[in-house]
Amino acid sequence: MTEPRQHPRDPLHGVTLETIVKYLEAKHGWHEMGNRIPIRCFLFDPSVKSSLTFLRKTPWAREKLEAWYATDVGGGFGSGPVRGTQPGIDVRPRFGSGPQR
């Protein structure tokens, strides 16, 4: 049997959801996962099994997790620099993007 080939533009190609959950849990831990994606299966009595069950049924949560993994592993999509890697750039989310009064 052959290994899945690395797709040149898609870091998710050939990667299972279980692999993504285990990778992020090992690297960041359940606490950080719950902070970034506030869902019960990451916050209360977390396990790989409960996370997989929920993520398979909830497309929006799965998309967030896959996007985080793609950014973490592949530096995100595209060929430019990773957002926020240059010193002095604030990448915190902005609330109320209208003009300040």
Buried (B, 14 or more C-beta within 10 A) or exposed (E): EEEEEEEEEEBBEEBEBEEBBBBBBEEBEBEEBBEEBEBEBBBEEBEEEBBBEBBEEBEEBBEBBBBBBBBBBBBBEEEEEEEEEEEEEEEEEEEEEEEEE
